[in-house]
């Protein structure tokens, strides 16, 4: 009789639940936007209902047959299996709800967001951009302080844009967190940021890796600080307006191309593990480079390049 009780109580409920939970969290590793905790919080009562119904069915079947059933408790096992089917349906719905967006160049991304930031009462703005990896495109021409578009796949969280004004200065911060967990394959993450040409702007860029395209030629830039872990960056600098323009490029950039207006005076200083510097038509004095216009204009561009940069190209346009 004890042997029959053990057989009667055999159930696959716990093993199936463990497999389902493991599959949920594995799915989150591949799809960071998915939240298994929310699914479990919402639908956990369904497990009790389905397993309870299964146990009632098992009990009714035993009474109808007049003997104790042996082997697997079929009803409760089918109940938890039905819950797993519900989870599969939810995951399929999640996948379909991930709308695909396509940029003008035909490239598809899982998510796309846009945001417009107004200047408000600020007289000037300090902007900080923190991009873990991807492509950063910055240019001018916006009728607002900022027009932004973000294209990113499911391995990234949506970028957060924060703007506030303190004592006449606007403080703009744009950041993005990469979700924890194991991610396979390449990631797609592109920021397109259009700033106003008229607002005095101090710009700091912290970029882990990727491609930076900073088209700043028409902007009212007073200072630029660029930190980049790896990759390439191309910067088009504007002519200084009311005072010297200070530019700092630091980090392990593979290649940096800096384009300056031909009419602007430029003093460039390179230090650290610099691979090679191309500066056709510039005057070289140790680690400093001057163009012909330096000292002849009321304001100048002062460029400092530091770090393990493989190649620097200074170009006058």
BAKOLLUM-711164 format. One record per atom (N, C-alpha, C): residue in one letter; x, y, z. Coordinates in steps of 0.001 Angstrom, whole numbers, padded with zeros to 6 digits, always signed. Layout:
<gumars>
aXYZ ...
</gumars>
This chain:
<gumars>
x+000812-001224+000000 x+000000+000000+000000 x+000846+001276+000000 x+001920+001369+000810 x+002765+002564+000727 x+003330+002761-000654 x+003675+001612-001318 x+004210+001731-002682 x+003184+002318-003615 x+001901+001919-003440 x+000853+002459-004305 x+000669+003947-004056 x+000790+004408-002768 x+000647+005837-002470 x+001730+006652-003153 x+002970+006101-003134 x+004046+006856-003775 x+003809+006975-005270 x+003330+005902-005884 x+003051+005967-007308 x+001921+006942-007599 x+000890+006925-006705 x-000249+007795-006919 x+000160+009270-006823 x+001158+009588-006024 x+001567+010979-005815 x+002623+011462-006805 x+003073+010599-007699 x+004076+011010-008670 x+003532+012130-009553 x+004286+013218-009680 x+003831+014364-010476 x+005019+015026-011167 x+004751+015574-012359 x+005783+016300-013114 x+005609+017813-012999 x+004774+018256-012063 x+004479+019692-011935 x+005738+020498-011648 x+006499+020101-010619 x+007683+020871-010235 x+008745+020877-011327 x+009103+019730-011925 x+010101+019776-013007 x+009688+020667-014174 x+008402+020584-014557 x+007943+021410-015687 x+007995+022887-015324 x+007629+023230-014080 x+007703+024631-013649 x+009138+025138-013658 x+010069+024325-013196 x+011479+024728-013204 x+011965+024966-014630 x+011590+024103-015550 x+011979+024272-016960 x+011375+025558-017514 x+010106+025813-017183 x+009439+027018-017685 x+010100+028282-017156 x+010432+028290-015844 x+011098+029456-015258 x+012466+029686-015894 x+013214+028620-016079 x+014518+028759-016730 x+014391+029298-018135 x+013366+028837-018875 x+013155+029327-020239 x+012787+030806-020251 x+011986+031235-019256 x+011605+032654-019180 x+012830+033555-019013 x+013710+033192-018095 x+014867+034045-017827 x+015911+033934-018941 x+015960+032824-019629 x+016812+032730-020809 x+016280+033626-021911 x+014964+033668-022046 x+014347+034548-023038 x+014659+036008-022730 x+014687+036358-021436 x+015040+037737-021065 x+016476+038060-021455 x+017377+037092-021350 x+018768+037325-021738 x+018874+037683-023212 x+018028+037091-024030 x+018046+037377-025465 x+017221+038604-025818 x+016233+038932-024969 x+015326+040044-025232 x+015223+040892-023970 x+016192+041810-023758 x+016230+042558-022498 x+014973+043358-022198 x+014217+043749-023216 x+012998+044508-022968 x+011907+043689-022302 x+012028+042371-022320 x+011019+041491-021744 x+011223+041389-020229 x+010125+041441-019475 x+010198+041393-018016 x+009490+040150-017492 x+010230+039079-017176 x+009588+037855-016673 x+008895+038049-015328 x+009421+038946-014489 x+008803+039172-013185 x+007381+039687-013335 x+007181+040571-014315 x+005854+041118-014535 x+004887+040030-015003 x+005378+039142-015880 x+004536+038040-016360 x+004144+037127-015192 x+005131+036761-014372 x+004851+035874-013250 x+003933+036545-012237 x+004137+037835-011988 x+003296+038556-011038 x+001848+038605-011504 x+001661+038709-012815 x+000310+038833-013363 x-000402+037493-013493 x+000340+036460-013890 x-000323+035209-014274 x-000085+034042-013305 x+000616+034246-012177 x+000883+033122-011298 x-000383+032450-010760 x-001494+033189-010519 x-002700+032477-010050 x-003207+031438-011051 x-002849+031637-012324 x-003301+030680-013325 x-002706+029294-013085 x-001485+029246-012517 x-000882+027948-012184 x-001753+027211-011175 x-002169+027926-010126 x-003006+027302-009096 x-004312+026794-009683 x-004914+027597-010543 x-006207+027217-011123 x-006069+025954-011972 x-005074+025961-012889 x-004938+024840-013814 x-004505+023562-013107 x-003559+023676-012176 x-003124+022493-011431 x-004252+021992-010534 x-005004+022909-009923 x-006146+022501-009097 x-007198+021765-009895 x-007513+022294-011080 x-008474+021614-011958 x-007956+020224-012318 x-006644+020128-012585 x-006059+018835-012923 x-006168+017845-011777 x-005953+018311-010558 x-006058+017415-009401 x-007499+016940-009203 x-008469+017839-009416 x-009875+017427-009329 x-010166+016347-010357 x-009618+016528-011566 x-009838+015537-012621 x-009209+014194-012236 x-008007+014224-011664 x-007355+012995-011215 x-008206+012282-010158 x-008698+013098-009195 x-009493+012509-008118 x-010779+011893-008661 x-011450+012584-009587 x-012683+012060-010179 x-012415+010787-010952 x-011302+010738-011649 x-010964+009564-012444 x-010719+008349-011538 x-010035+008618-010392 x-009780+007521-009467 x-011092+006975-008860 x-011998+007897-008508 x-013262+007450-007930 x-014089+006673-008944 x-014015+007139-010199 x-014803+006461-011230 x-014270+005066-011500 x-012956+004907-011419 x-012363+003602-011699 x-012408+002682-010495 x-012585+003301-009296 x-012676+002497-008096 x-011353+001997-007585 x-010240+002501-008135 x-008933+002059-007654 x-007929+003199-007755 x-006897+003072-007008 x-005854+004102-007037 x-005099+004017-008351 x-004870+005173-008951 x-004108+005205-010211 x-002631+005148-009904 x-001893+004575-010809 x-000446+004488-010635 x+000252+005328-011675 x+001526+005643-011413 x+002314+006405-012376 x+002127+007900-012199 x+002127+008645-013307 x+002087+010107-013290 x+000685+010605-012981 x+000603+011650-012144 x-000670+012326-011895 x-000998+013134-013134 x-001794+012541-014015 x-001984+013098-015355 x-002652+014467-015332 x-003663+014639-014472 x-004407+015896-014471 x-003556+017098-014100 x-002825+017004-012987 x-001998+018139-012556 x-000865+018394-013542 x-000357+017326-014156 x+000700+017501-015158 x+000168+018232-016377 x-001041+017851-016811 x-001653+018561-017942 x-001964+020013-017579 x-002304+020243-016305 x-002597+021617-015879 x-001382+022516-015987 x-000237+022042-015488 x+000956+022879-015567 x+001449+022981-017011 x+001216+021924-017812 x+001569+021989-019222 x+000729+023055-019934 x-000542+023166-019535 x-001402+024205-020122 x-000885+025591-019762 x-000364+025745-018547 x+000224+027036-018158 x+001435+027370-019020 x+002254+026367-019316 x+003406+026581-020186 x+002944+027021-021571 x+001861+026437-022070 x+001309+026846-023372 x+000893+028312-023337 x+000286+028734-022215 x-000092+030151-022064 x+001151+031041-022128 x+002232+030630-021466 x+003475+031404-021501 x+004013+031511-022924 x+003961+030400-023661 x+004431+030420-025046 x+003618+031405-025872 x+002303+031428-025670 x+001440+032370-026397 x+001799+033804-026042 x+002073+034056-024747 x+002454+035403-024317 x+003776+035828-024948 x+004745+034916-025006 x+006033+035236-025613 x+005870+035518-027098 x+005008+034754-027763 x+004758+035011-029172 x+004112+036362-029395 x+003184+036725-028488 x+002556+038044-028587 x+003577+039152-028356 x+004491+038926-027417 x+005540+039922-027156 x+006393+040154-028397 x+006761+039068-029073 x+007581+039188-030276 x+006867+039972-031357 x+005594+039701-031549 x+004839+040392-032597 x+004640+041858-032270 x+004560+042160-030966 x+004337+043550-030565 x+005579+044408-030693 x+006728+043779-030929 x+007967+044542-031101 x+007986+045094-032511 x+007415+046246-032675 x+007279+046826-034007 x+008637+047144-034600 x+008807+046867-035894 x+010043+047161-036595 x+009951+048548-037223 x+010985+049356-037035 x+011083+050666-037646 x+012206+050651-038656 x+012032+051380-039730 x+013032+051427-040784 x+013471+052860-041009 x+014772+053080-040986 x+015320+054399-041270 x+015291+054659-042755 x+015618+055889-043122 x+015612+056268-044530 x+016633+055495-045339 x+017686+054974-044689 x+018690+054215-045413 x+018322+052743-045532 x+017115+052380-045064 x+016633+051022-045232 x+016993+050087-044099 x+017736+050545-043106 x+018151+049674-042010 x+017043+049566-040970 x+016771+048359-040520 x+015677+048113-039590 x+016183+048018-038155 x+015363+048510-037233 x+015675+048442-035818 x+014435+047973-035076 x+014651+047385-033918 x+013520+046895-033140 x+012724+048040-032544 x+013391+049133-032174 x+012710+050232-031491 x+013182+051567-032026 x+012291+052541-031904 x+012591+053885-032380 x+011870+054868-031489 x+012604+055870-031000 x+011977+056922-030209 x+012455+058277-030712 x+011636+059298-030511 x+011976+060670-030887 x+011644+061593-029724 x+012421+062663-029611 x+012137+063633-028571 x+012638+065005-028991 x+011819+066022-028715 x+012169+067411-028988 x+012364+068120-027651 x+013456+068870-027534 x+013750+069610-026302 x+013765+071096-026625 x+012977+071867-025874 x+012938+073323-026041 x+013960+073985-025121 x+014471+075142-025548 x+015512+075842-024795 x+015014+076363-023467 x+013805+076874-023420 x+013296+077472-022195 x+013969+078800-021907 x+014279+079071-020637 x+014863+080349-020224 x+016391+080331-020203 x+016999+079300-020725 x+018459+079187-020656 x+019128+080132-021650 x+020276+080676-021227 x+021086+081519-022114 x+022140+080692-022844 x+022586+079626-022214 x+023513+078694-022843 x+023227+077298-022300 x+023855+076296-022887 x+023522+074916-022544 x+024798+074097-022409 x+024832+073251-021382 x+025878+072240-021228 x+025236+070881-021490 x+025691+070199-022518 x+025098+068922-022918 x+026088+067789-022689 x+025613+066690-022128 x+026423+065490-021906 x+025735+064319-022585 x+026472+063630-023449 x+025945+062479-024176 x+026728+061250-023737 x+026028+060228-023266 x+026687+058994-022810 x+026128+057818-023598 x+026938+057354-024540 x+026556+056260-025426 x+027517+055101-025222 x+026987+053957-024789 x+027853+052822-024518 x+028572+052318-025749 x+027836+052147-026839 x+028407+051683-028097 x+027387+051922-029190 x+027877+052093-030413 x+026971+052310-031525 x+027452+053427-032423 x+026500+054143-033004 x+026815+055236-033922 x+026167+056515-033404 x+026970+057555-033321 x+026493+058854-032855 x+026635+059869-033966 x+025521+060488-034358 x+025506+061516-035395 x+024987+062807-034787 x+025835+063820-034738 x+025473+065115-034168 x+025631+066178-035240 x+024626+067036-035374 x+024687+068130-036342 x+023835+069285-035836 x+023853+070391-036563 x+023061+071557-036213 x+021837+071661-037097 x+021225+072866-037064 x+020112+073139-037956 x+018737+072990-037354 x+018630+072643-036069 x+017317+072460-035463 x+016713+073809-035088 x+015391+073923-035224 x+014682+075133-034780 x+014390+075078-033279 x+014686+073957-032655 x+014563+073783-031202 x+015974+073633-030623 x+016062+073525-029326 x+017372+073225-028750 x+017874+071890-029293 x+016969+070904-029367 x+017372+069575-029819 x+016205+068843-030461 x+016467+068259-031596 x+015606+067240-032189 x+016386+065929-032152 x+015833+064927-031523 x+016572+063677-031372 x+015774+062497-031902 x+016491+061556-032510 x+015921+060286-032931 x+016866+059172-032495 x+016297+058143-031910 x+017090+057015-031421 x+016578+055731-032075 x+017484+054995-032671 x+017162+053719-033298 x+018028+052654-032609 x+017388+051659-032018 x+018168+050687-031253 x+017447+049345-031252 x+018226+048289-031079 x+017623+046963-031033 x+017283+046581-029607 x+016760+045362-029429 x+016229+044952-028140 x+017304+044718-027088 x+018564+044779-027479 x+019632+044585-026502 x+019931+045853-025708 x+019258+046943-026072 x+019493+048224-025410 x+018207+048744-024788 x+018354+049450-023683 x+017228+050189-023130 x+017018+051462-023933 x+015831+052034-023827 x+015554+053301-024504 x+016395+054411-023877 x+017043+055264-024681 x+017816+056380-024126 x+016930+057316-023308 x+017509+057857-022261 x+016799+058788-021392 x+017309+060207-021624 x+016400+061128-021897 x+016744+062527-022151 x+016266+063357-020971 x+017195+064030-020319 x+016855+064855-019158 x+017344+066279-019404 x+016451+067249-019240 x+016823+068655-019454 x+016235+069497-018334 x+017057+070393-017800 x+016612+071309-016773 x+017394+072612-016917 x+016861+073675-016362 x+017508+074984-016413 x+017824+075422-014994 x+019075+075800-014752 x+019507+076243-013431 x+020322+077522-013575 x+019800+078608-013014 x+020470+079906-013018 x+020869+080329-014441 x+019957+080168-015337 x+020177+080641-016699 x+020933+079683-017600 x+021401+078565-017074 x+022118+077574-017883 x+021270+076319-018041 x+021124+075878-019269 x+020436+074633-019530 x+021384+073458-019347 x+020897+072421-018713 x+021697+071212-018483 x+020983+070049-019160 x+021589+069525-020198 x+021008+068448-020977 x+021841+067194-020800 x+021199+066097-020433 x+021887+064824-020252 x+021130+063737-021003 x+021859+063016-021844 x+021270+061910-022590 x+022105+060674-022297 x+021470+059643-021772 x+022190+058426-021422 x+021376+057197-021754 x+022050+056070-021727 x+021408+054813-022084 x+022113+053680-021368 x+021326+052767-020855 x+021887+051609-020179 x+021744+050388-021074 x+022800+049587-021119 x+022710+048302-021800 x+022211+047283-020803 x+021210+046524-021197 x+020604+045583-020264 x+021591+044500-019856 x+021463+044040-018614 x+022302+042949-018138 x+021878+041640-018787 x+022757+040679-018747 x+022424+039382-019308 x+023291+039069-020497 x+023151+037849-021010 x+023954+037390-022130 x+023290+037821-023421 x+024033+038490-024296 x+023532+038911-025590 x+024403+038339-026677 x+023771+037758-027675 x+024496+037148-028761 x+024372+038014-029999 x+025477+038068-030792 x+025434+038795-032051 x+025696+040274-031877 x+025763+040938-033021 x+026049+042371-033033 x+024827+043162-032548 x+025089+044373-032070 x+024006+045240-031636 x+023902+046428-032573 x+022675+046935-032713 x+022420+048116-033520 x+021939+049220-032598 x+022620+050365-032647 x+022290+051446-031733 x+022765+052749-032366 x+021833+053567-032837 x+022188+054801-033536 x+021428+055974-032954 x+022178+057040-032645 x+021574+058284-032183 x+021771+059346-033254 x+020680+060030-033627 x+020730+061162-034536 x+020264+062395-033774 x+021192+063314-033498 x+020896+064479-032668 x+021152+065754-033459 x+020117+066584-033591 x+020229+067875-034281 x+020025+068986-033262 x+021078+069800-033077 x+021025+070902-032120 x+020753+072226-032830 x+020417+073216-032036 x+020267+074569-032552 x+021633+075135-032941 x+021662+075939-033999 x+022904+076603-034399 x+023195+077847-033569 x+022177+078377-032884 x+022303+079699-032260 x+022609+079654-030766 x+022316+078561-030104 x+022488+078490-028653 x+023947+078179-028317 x+024615+078997-027487 x+025977+078653-027042 x+025971+077297-026345 x+026844+076397-026798 x+026780+075013-026343 x+028143+074510-025893 x+028172+073916-024700 x+029322+073148-024223 x+028939+071674-024337 x+029736+070897-025051 x+029352+069523-025377 x+030386+068544-024840 x+029908+067555-024085 x+030755+066462-023607 x+030170+065151-024119 x+031019+064339-024738 x+030584+063059-025298 x+031399+061941-024665 x+030717+060986-024026 x+031340+059776-023493 x+030810+058600-024297 x+031700+057989-025082 x+031275+056933-025991 x+032200+055735-025835 x+031612+054577-025554 x+032426+053399-025318 x+033126+052894-026564 x+032371+052673-027627 x+032935+052140-028859 x+031967+052423-029997 x+032522+052493-031208 x+031655+052685-032361 x+032136+053786-033281 x+031181+054470-033892 x+031462+055502-034891 x+030844+056807-034438 x+031669+057853-034396 x+031172+059181-034063 x+031297+060116-035241 x+030193+060761-035608 x+030164+061736-036696 x+029617+063038-036136 x+030517+063951-035820 x+030128+065208-035180 x+030250+066334-036197 x+029117+066703-036811 x+029073+067766-037824 x+028687+069070-037125 x+029687+069734-036571 x+029434+070894-035717 x+029710+072216-036412 x+029912+072202-037715 x+030420+073364-038439 x+029567+074625-038254 x+028251+074489-038199 x+027378+075671-038115 x+026923+075977-036689 x+027350+075209-035734 x+026853+075371-034374 x+027661+076401-033590 x+027036+076950-032543 x+027685+077928-031667 x+028333+077171-030513 x+029453+076527-030814 x+030123+075652-029851 x+031210+076420-029113 x+031212+076313-027797 x+032235+076988-026995 x+033266+076019-026435 x+032885+074734-026295 x+033823+073743-025781 x+033338+072349-026163 x+034293+071489-026526 x+033971+070107-026863 x+034941+069186-026137 x+034399+068196-025430 x+035210+067189-024761 x+034707+065817-025184 x+035579+065056-025819 x+035192+063765-026370 x+036027+062659-025740 x+035352+061693-025108 x+035995+060505-024549 x+035455+059299-025305 x+036354+058545-025907 x+035899+057421-026722 x+036789+056221-026488 x+036156+055052-026267 x+036926+053869-025954 x+037601+053246-027155 x+036885+053079-028253 x+037438+052439-029443 x+036575+052816-030634 x+037164+052686-031825 x+036407+052985-033023 x+036969+054154-033795 x+036098+054896-034450 x+036502+056023-035273 x+035632+057229-034961 x+036226+058392-035140 x+035462+059614-034948 x+035893+060634-035998 x+034919+061340-036533 x+035178+062444-037456 x+034465+063676-036926 x+035226+064741-036746 x+034700+065964-036142 x+034891+067128-037093 x+033816+067828-037362 x+033891+069083-038119 x+033674+070230-037141 x+034718+071034-036934 x+034648+072103-035943 x+034189+073407-036566 x+033471+074222-035800 x+033054+075535-036293 x+034139+076581-036072 x+033982+077714-036682 x+034860+078844-036420 x+034483+079440-035068 x+035461+079740-034197 x+035136+080337-032896 x+034393+081655-033076 x+033416+081911-032228 x+032614+083122-032352 x+033060+084216-031388 x+032734+084079-030110 x+033029+085159-029166 x+034285+084925-028352 x+034801+083710-028351 x+036020+083415-027597 x+036662+082158-028171 x+037828+081791-027636 x+038507+080596-028123 x+037630+079358-027947 x+037730+078464-028918 x+037035+077185-028844 x+038016+076131-028356 x+037676+075483-027255 x+038550+074461-026676 x+037982+073075-026996 x+038859+072229-027541 x+038464+070886-027949 x+039433+069888-027339 x+038880+068836-026706 x+039695+067785-026102 x+039184+066434-026589 x+040104+065630-027134 x+039764+064275-027581 x+040652+063303-026826 x+040040+062398-026071 x+040793+061471-025247 x+040264+060055-025439 x+041159+059072-025257 x+040724+057687-025273 x+041433+056862-026315 x+040971+055627-026468 x+041608+054698-027395 x+040951+054679-028760 x+040795+055806-029361 x+040162+055892-030677 x+041094+055300-031725 x+040538+054470-032620 x+041366+053905-033676 x+041809+054958-034669 x+040896+055842-035054 x+041234+056896-036005 x+040385+058118-035706 x+041030+059272-035694 x+040332+060535-035458 x+040645+061503-036588 x+039607+061990-037236 x+039755+063000-038275 x+039112+064284-037781 x+039902+065343-037726 x+039411+066631-037245 x+039481+067626-038392 x+038328+068158-038756 x+038243+069130-039846 x+037965+070508-039265 x+038761+071494-039690 x+038621+072853-039167 x+038414+073811-040341 x+037691+074915-040115 x+037529+075914-041182 x+038885+076507-041557 x+039088+076725-042827 x+040378+077236-043291 x+040696+078610-042714 x+039646+079400-042437 x+039867+080762-041941 x+040095+080808-040435 x+040035+079682-039751 x+040206+079660-038299 x+041656+079380-037930 x+042153+080081-036910 x+043474+079790-036382 x+043399+078602-035436 x+044344+077653-035589 x+044277+076420-034810 x+045641+076094-034209 x+045644+075768-032921 x+046813+075238-032238 x+046443+073862-031708 x+047139+072827-032198 x+046831+071454-031800 x+047999+070862-031033 x+047676+070139-029966 x+048686+069483-029144 x+048330+068010-029040 x+049298+067142-029331 x+049074+065696-029277 x+050032+065060-028280 x+049491+064223-027389 x+050318+063575-026376 x+049771+062189-026083 x+050625+061333-025520 x+050202+059982-025187 x+050633+058999-026261 x+049964+057867-026310 x+050326+056823-027269 x+049771+057074-028648 x+050136+058181-029264 x+049641+058538-030593 x+050383+057715-031640 x+049637+057105-032571 x+050273+056304-033610 x+050926+057175-034676 x+050135+057919-035416 x+050665+058795-036458 x+049751+059997-036614 x+050346+061098-037068 x+049595+062339-037266 x+049816+062824-038689 x+048729+063078-039383 x+048786+063664-040721 x+048262+065086-040631 x+049107+066046-040965 x+048734+067459-040875 x+049429+068207-042008 x+048970+067997-043210 x+049572+068631-044385 x+049384+070144-044343 x+050483+070867-044496 x+050418+072325-044519 x+050448+072972-043154 x+050647+072199-042085 x+050700+072747-040742 x+052163+072887-040306 x+052391+073822-039390 x+053727+074011-038831 x+053861+073157-037572 x+054917+072347-037529 x+055104+071423-036413 x+056231+071905-035506 x+055976+071881-034207 x+056977+072242-033216 x+056859+071249-032063 x+057650+070173-032119 x+057538+069124-031115 x+056210+068402-031251 x+055416+068454-030200 x+054103+067807-030218 x+052978+068783-030546 x+053367+070014-030969 x+052351+071014-031292 x+052301+071257-032795 x+051086+071564-033264 x+050860+071851-034679 x+050069+073150-034779 x+050541+074039-035680 x+049854+075310-035906 x+049560+075454-037391 x+048381+075972-037699 x+048131+076291-039099 x+048549+077739-039369 x+048502+078142-040622 x+048990+079470-041017 x+048161+080598-040429 x+046915+080324-040091 x+046027+081365-039580 x+046182+081596-038079 x+046894+080711-037408 x+047010+080858-035967 x+047769+082139-035608 x+047207+082920-034708 x+047790+084202-034309 x+047309+085364-035141 x+046562+085083-036214 x+046072+086147-037097 x+044576+086389-036946 x+043934+085618-036109 x+042494+085759-035910 x+042215+086134-034464 x+041107+086829-034194 x+040832+087253-032821 x+040617+086080-031867 x+040074+084997-032373 x+039838+083811-031549 x+040387+082586-032268 x+040759+081584-031484 x+041413+080408-032056 x+040772+079126-031551 x+041077+078044-032263 x+040697+076704-031818 x+041915+076078-031140 x+041741+075651-029896 x+042818+074989-029160 x+042428+073523-028982 x+043177+072673-029656 x+042849+071258-029719 x+043874+070427-028964 x+043406+069618-028017 x+044263+068691-027274 x+043803+067267-027571 x+044763+066450-028010 x+044475+065043-028299 x+045368+064188-027423 x+044763+063299-026631 x+045529+062465-025712 x+045007+061037-025745 x+045907+060093-025488 x+045493+058698-025359 x+046035+057831-026469 x+045624+056575-026451 x+046129+055608-027415 x+045409+055671-028741 x+045523+056764-029438 x+044851+056953-030718 x+045780+056497-031839 x+045263+055635-032687 x+046112+055062-033736 x+046535+056062-034791 x+045597+056875-035263 x+045925+057821-036323 x+045075+059078-036170 x+045713+060223-036336 x+045028+061508-036293 x+045266+062212-037617 x+044196+062753-038160 x+044317+063528-039384 x+043710+064906-039147 x+044535+065929-039328 x+044082+067314-039203 x+043870+067865-040610 x+042645+068319-040877 x+042277+068736-042240 x+041689+070135-042178 x+042145+071001-043105 x+041556+072346-043250 x+040637+072343-044461 x+039389+072718-044223 x+038394+072765-045308 x+038062+074224-045651 
</gumars>
